[in-house]
Amino acid sequence: MIEEKDKTYSDVINDIKQDINQTQLDIMINANISLVNLYYRIGKVLYDK
């Protein structure tokens, strides 16, 4: 791993891009989990009626 003080501008930009991409992936996963939970609750309400 490159030490912080030895990183080039390109390395820093690549780290930022990687962080953005990982955050976007985390958001998509959490959104999908929330949607599945919502659909489950809707199905349960409809099934119970």
C-alpha positions as CSV (number, residue, x, y, z in Angstrom):
1,M,0.0,0.0,0.0
2,I,1.2,3.5,-0.8
3,E,1.9,5.7,2.2
4,E,-0.3,8.8,2.3
5,K,2.7,11.2,1.9
6,D,3.9,9.3,-1.2
7,K,0.6,9.3,-3.0
8,T,0.4,11.2,-6.3
9,Y,-2.5,13.3,-7.3
10,S,-3.7,10.5,-9.5
11,D,-3.6,8.0,-6.6
12,V,-5.7,10.4,-4.5
13,I,-8.2,10.9,-7.3
14,N,-8.4,7.1,-7.8
15,D,-9.0,6.6,-4.0
16,I,-11.8,9.2,-4.1
17,K,-13.4,7.5,-7.2
18,Q,-13.2,4.1,-5.4
19,D,-14.8,5.5,-2.3
20,I,-17.6,7.0,-4.4
21,N,-18.2,3.8,-6.3
22,Q,-18.3,1.8,-3.0
23,T,-20.7,4.2,-1.5
24,Q,-23.0,4.0,-4.6
25,L,-23.0,0.2,-4.3
26,D,-23.8,0.4,-0.6
27,I,-26.7,2.7,-1.4
28,M,-28.1,0.4,-4.1
29,I,-27.8,-2.6,-1.8
30,N,-29.6,-0.8,1.1
31,A,-32.3,0.5,-1.3
32,N,-32.9,-3.0,-2.6
33,I,-33.2,-4.4,0.9
34,S,-35.6,-1.6,1.9
35,L,-37.8,-2.3,-1.2
36,V,-37.9,-6.1,-0.6
37,N,-39.0,-5.3,3.0
38,L,-41.6,-2.9,1.8
39,Y,-42.9,-5.5,-0.7
40,Y,-43.0,-8.1,2.0
41,R,-45.0,-5.9,4.3
42,I,-47.5,-5.0,1.5
43,G,-47.9,-8.7,0.6
44,K,-48.4,-9.6,4.3
45,V,-51.1,-6.9,4.7
46,L,-52.9,-8.1,1.5
47,Y,-52.6,-11.7,2.5
48,D,-53.9,-11.1,6.1
49,K,-57.0,-9.3,4.8
